[in-house]
Amino acid sequence: MTRILVDNCVPRRFIRRIVADEVVHSGQIGWHELGNGELIRKGEMDGFQALVTTDKNLQYQQKLTGRRISIIMLSPRLVVHENLVPLADRLNKGISDLEEGSFHVIKPEIE
């Protein structure tokens, strides 16, 4: 079962585009105010395989060595739903190829 946690910085309606057994937005479970480290720790403890975020600082702030949860960072020019939609197919492929404790960046093909 693939469980995906979506960071509060990702528009909620984008979760409908993510293909997984369970997709949960941090705001739905009251985790919207958690700092990055705590969000990753709680997500991992709750059995999420990945955290989807648009927070560009996350890769420099958090170490994933020894972690089971992976991070997928979406990197559009501007974080709005319409700019994330073209990244959805690559995100879903990335979810199916996840390795524990990995970090992935998904950018628009043309910038």
C-alpha positions as CSV (number, residue, x, y, z in Angstrom):
1,M,0.0,0.0,0.0
2,T,1.4,3.4,-1.0
3,R,0.7,6.2,1.3
4,I,1.7,9.8,0.3
5,L,1.8,12.8,2.6
6,V,1.4,16.2,0.9
7,D,2.9,19.3,2.5
8,N,0.8,22.3,3.4
9,C,2.6,24.4,0.8
10,V,1.0,22.3,-2.0
11,P,-2.5,23.4,-3.0
12,R,-5.0,20.9,-1.6
13,R,-6.8,20.3,-4.9
14,F,-3.6,19.0,-6.4
15,I,-3.9,15.8,-4.3
16,R,-6.6,14.6,-6.7
17,R,-3.9,14.2,-9.4
18,I,-1.7,12.0,-7.3
19,V,-2.1,8.3,-7.9
20,A,-1.5,6.2,-4.8
21,D,-3.4,4.0,-2.4
22,E,-3.8,6.9,0.0
23,V,-3.0,10.6,-0.4
24,V,-3.3,12.9,2.6
25,H,-2.8,16.6,2.7
26,S,-1.1,17.7,6.0
27,G,-3.9,20.2,6.6
28,Q,-6.5,17.4,6.6
29,I,-4.8,15.8,9.6
30,G,-3.9,18.9,11.6
31,W,-0.2,18.8,10.6
32,H,-0.2,22.0,8.6
33,E,1.7,24.0,11.3
34,L,4.5,21.4,11.9
35,G,8.0,22.3,11.0
36,N,9.7,20.3,8.3
37,G,11.6,18.0,10.6
38,E,8.6,17.2,12.7
39,L,6.4,16.7,9.6
40,I,8.9,14.2,8.2
41,R,9.3,12.4,11.5
42,K,5.5,12.1,12.0
43,G,4.9,11.1,8.4
44,E,7.5,8.4,8.7
45,M,6.0,7.1,12.0
46,D,2.6,7.0,10.4
47,G,3.8,4.9,7.6
48,F,3.9,7.4,4.7
49,Q,6.3,6.4,2.0
50,A,6.8,9.9,0.6
51,L,6.3,13.6,1.4
52,V,5.4,15.7,-1.6
53,T,6.4,19.4,-1.2
54,T,7.3,22.6,-3.0
55,D,9.6,23.8,-0.2
56,K,12.9,24.4,-2.0
57,N,14.8,24.7,1.3
58,L,13.8,21.2,2.5
59,Q,16.7,19.4,0.7
60,Y,19.2,21.6,2.5
61,Q,17.5,21.4,5.9
62,Q,16.8,17.7,6.3
63,K,19.0,14.6,6.1
64,L,17.3,11.5,4.8
65,T,20.1,9.1,5.7
66,G,18.5,6.1,7.5
67,R,15.0,7.3,6.8
68,R,12.2,5.2,5.4
69,I,10.3,8.2,4.0
70,S,11.3,9.8,0.7
71,I,10.8,13.4,-0.4
72,I,9.6,14.5,-3.8
73,M,10.0,18.2,-4.4
74,L,7.9,19.8,-7.1
75,S,9.7,22.9,-8.5
76,P,7.4,25.0,-10.7
77,R,8.2,28.7,-11.3
78,L,5.2,29.7,-9.2
79,V,3.4,27.4,-6.8
80,V,-0.2,27.5,-8.0
81,H,-2.3,24.5,-9.0
82,E,-2.1,25.3,-12.7
83,N,1.7,25.2,-12.7
84,L,1.7,21.9,-10.8
85,V,-0.7,20.0,-13.1
86,P,2.0,19.4,-15.9
87,L,4.2,17.8,-13.2
88,A,1.6,15.3,-12.1
89,D,2.5,12.5,-14.6
90,R,6.2,12.6,-13.7
91,L,5.3,12.8,-10.0
92,N,3.2,9.6,-10.3
93,K,6.0,7.8,-12.1
94,G,8.4,8.9,-9.4
95,I,6.1,7.5,-6.7
96,S,6.1,4.1,-8.4
97,D,10.0,4.1,-8.4
98,L,10.6,5.4,-4.9
99,E,13.5,4.1,-2.8
100,E,13.5,4.6,0.9
101,G,15.2,7.8,2.1
102,S,15.6,9.3,-1.3
103,F,15.1,12.9,-2.5
104,H,13.7,13.7,-5.9
105,V,13.2,17.1,-7.7
106,I,10.6,17.4,-10.4
107,K,10.9,20.5,-12.5
108,P,9.0,21.6,-15.6
109,E,10.5,20.2,-18.8
110,I,10.8,23.7,-20.2
111,E,11.7,26.6,-18.0
